[in-house]
């Protein structure tokens, strides 16, 4: 059984869902420190001019908190984000089909915590495109020990035997790979893409925007094909 362990991000890019697609178990790792100017409370959309940030306003006090503890402001930002998404993709072929999900997220619910919102969005999009991955939270497990020990212990507690992570993790795991091997956990580094292109709002193409861009452009029944056809870029160390 394969596990992915990641912090929740705001409307993540398609590579995040590529990882979800590969996992049997996806573990939200939100019991770690909130990081400023990261993907936790913002992501990029693409209009006819260029990429731009869609950001949830977060208190400066958040840098002293865990992701799971970060509170959201009043829901005025929700209406703004909904309107921005709909205006940005007003001519998108899948706008009408995606609109009910966006209304459910931004109009019909009121969110009080960042982690709660992010996890809801990620799970809702995963189900929308047909992913069957099981979602759980690290908060429900024992998280004692140092950074690597907590990670290994979490995977063991969940009962998975393979840990899949992105290529950036090589930098901090390279000296700890033997610890996974010694605990009979296969460690696999995921290489993203190369992803197929699709018509976007602007001339040229960019991958590094929210999955909203893909969902607005491609029928939901075809999204998994974009992931399945291209998720073979894996570098296992065991």
PAKOLBA-424393 format. One record per residue (C-alpha): residue number from 1; x, y, z. Coordinates in pm, whole numbers, plus 50000, padded with zeros to 5 digits. Last residue first. Layout:
> NUM  X  Y  Z
...
//
This chain:
> 238  51468  50030  49708
> 237  51560  50385  49606
> 236  51262  50419  49374
> 235  51267  50688  49108
> 234  50923  50742  48962
> 233  50814  50913  48641
> 232  50530  50680  48548
> 231  50259  50934  48629
> 230  50204  51060  48275
> 229  49923  50862  48119
> 228  49743  50822  48450
> 227  49740  51194  48531
> 226  49606  51343  48208
> 225  49380  51040  48178
> 224  49247  51122  48525
> 223  49127  51458  48390
> 222  48930  51314  48098
> 221  48597  51252  48274
> 220  48623  51605  48419
> 219  48609  51763  48075
> 218  48916  51982  48017
> 217  48955  52363  48028
> 216  48800  52480  48355
> 215  48929  52177  48541
> 214  49279  52240  48405
> 213  49286  52602  48524
> 212  49127  52508  48857
> 211  49424  52274  48898
> 210  49607  52584  49019
> 209  49899  52712  48813
> 208  50244  52577  48741
> 207  50193  52396  48414
> 206  50237  52691  48179
> 205  50151  52716  47811
> 204  50198  52958  47523
> 203  49948  53225  47423
> 202  49701  53290  47702
> 201  49375  53158  47844
> 200  49475  52795  47812
> 199  49415  52518  47558
> 198  49565  52187  47680
> 197  49920  52063  47721
> 196  50019  51715  47822
> 195  50228  51686  48133
> 194  50597  51597  48148
> 193  50520  51523  48418
> 192  50621  51539  48782
> 191  50899  51312  48909
> 190  50794  51115  49216
> 189  51061  50993  49452
> 188  50992  50648  49594
> 187  51091  50515  49936
> 186  50996  50154  50011
> 185  50930  50103  50381
> 184  51079  49792  50541
> 183  51180  49975  50862
> 182  51551  49945  50781
> 181  51486  50069  50428
> 180  51309  50380  50558
> 179  51601  50456  50791
> 178  51843  50389  50505
> 177  51698  50683  50313
> 176  51789  50926  50591
> 175  52087  51112  50446
> 174  51913  51176  50113
> 173  51585  51269  50283
> 172  51635  51646  50311
> 171  51738  51725  49954
> 170  51555  51433  49796
> 169  51226  51581  49920
> 168  51224  51827  49629
> 167  51154  51537  49391
> 166  50805  51475  49534
> 165  50714  51197  49773
> 164  50588  50840  49762
> 163  50620  50627  50076
> 162  50567  50253  50036
> 161  50465  49996  50299
> 160  50139  50136  50434
> 159  49988  50038  50768
> 158  49868  50378  50889
> 157  50082  50338  51200
> 156  50383  50247  50988
> 155  50344  50554  50766
> 154  50312  50774  51076
> 153  50618  50615  51237
> 152  50825  50687  50928
> 151  50717  51050  50920
> 150  50757  51105  51293
> 149  51104  50951  51282
> 148  51203  51177  50993
> 147  51104  51502  51165
> 146  51217  51407  51517
> 145  51013  51201  51760
> 144  50643  51186  51851
> 143  50355  51213  51605
> 142  50104  50957  51735
> 141  49806  50948  51500
> 140  49470  51124  51446
> 139  49640  51458  51382
> 138  49806  51304  51075
> 137  49475  51328  50893
> 136  49321  51073  50655
> 135  49218  51061  50290
> 134  49161  50734  50102
> 133  49229  50755  49728
> 132  48940  50681  49491
> 131  48997  50961  49237
> 130  48696  51032  49014
> 129  48748  51389  48890
> 128  48487  51535  49126
> 127  48602  51306  49408
> 126  48955  51449  49396
> 125  48813  51801  49360
> 124  48603  51761  49674
> 123  48889  51604  49869
> 122  49126  51887  49782
> 121  48866  52156  49849
> 120  48767  52011  50187
> 119  49127  51969  50293
> 118  49208  52327  50204
> 117  48907  52468  50389
> 116  48961  52273  50711
> 115  49332  52351  50704
> 114  49264  52722  50667
> 113  49020  52740  50958
> 112  48686  52922  50990
> 111  48513  52843  50661
> 110  48160  52941  50560
> 109  47985  52712  50316
> 108  47729  52763  50036
> 107  47913  53037  49851
> 106  48281  52945  49824
> 105  48305  52567  49824
> 104  47956  52466  49713
> 103  47951  52749  49462
> 102  48280  52624  49318
> 101  48138  52272  49288
> 100  47823  52402  49116
> 99  48036  52617  48877
> 98  48251  52334  48741
> 97  48003  52222  48475
> 96  47920  52579  48368
> 95  48286  52678  48349
> 94  48393  52373  48148
> 93  48450  52544  47811
> 92  48623  52850  47963
> 91  48489  53186  47845
> 90  48431  53337  48191
> 89  48750  53179  48323
> 88  48901  53485  48492
> 87  48556  53621  48580
> 86  48444  53296  48744
> 85  48767  53261  48938
> 84  48762  53623  49051
> 83  48396  53605  49155
> 82  48457  53296  49366
> 81  48768  53448  49520
> 80  48589  53772  49609
> 79  48291  53585  49756
> 78  48524  53380  49975
> 77  48726  53688  50079
> 76  48416  53831  50246
> 75  48401  53515  50457
> 74  48541  53666  50774
> 73  48911  53603  50830
> 72  49054  53250  50846
> 71  49216  53084  51148
> 70  49548  52899  51139
> 69  49551  52616  51394
> 68  49574  52320  51153
> 67  49871  52482  50978
> 66  50053  52491  51311
> 65  50100  52833  51460
> 64  50369  53094  51514
> 63  50371  53200  51147
> 62  49993  53246  51177
> 61  50032  53557  51393
> 60  50067  53767  51076
> 59  49696  53702  51015
> 58  49601  53542  50684
> 57  49443  53699  50375
> 56  49357  53421  50126
> 55  49558  53474  49809
> 54  49482  53430  49439
> 53  49814  53509  49272
> 52  49846  53601  48905
> 51  49965  53429  48590
> 50  49959  53623  48263
> 49  49761  53850  48032
> 48  49469  53636  47914
> 47  49413  53508  48269
> 46  49594  53233  48453
> 45  49538  53142  48817
> 44  49804  53096  49080
> 43  49789  52968  49435
> 42  49754  53098  49788
> 41  49693  53006  50151
> 40  49912  52699  50209
> 39  50119  52736  49891
> 38  50400  52938  50051
> 37  50459  53303  50130
> 36  50448  53229  50505
> 35  50492  52876  50638
> 34  50253  52724  50892
> 33  50432  52489  51129
> 32  50344  52120  51129
> 31  50029  51938  51240
> 30  49886  51979  50890
> 29  50021  51658  50741
> 28  49717  51549  50540
> 27  49775  51180  50474
> 26  49685  51038  50132
> 25  49639  50662  50135
> 24  49630  50437  49828
> 23  49851  50687  49653
> 22  49929  50738  49285
> 21  49625  50956  49215
> 20  49700  51171  49518
> 19  50047  51237  49376
> 18  49898  51339  49040
> 17  49657  51554  49240
> 16  49949  51757  49377
> 15  50099  51769  49027
> 14  49773  51927  48905
> 13  49831  52249  49100
> 12  49678  52301  49443
> 11  49353  52487  49529
> 10  49502  52602  49863
> 9  49756  52355  49997
> 8  49726  52083  50262
> 7  50057  51960  50396
> 6  50168  51632  50246
> 5  50213  51262  50325
> 4  50166  51021  50034
> 3  50120  50653  50114
> 2  50131  50341  49899
> 1  50000  50000  50000
//
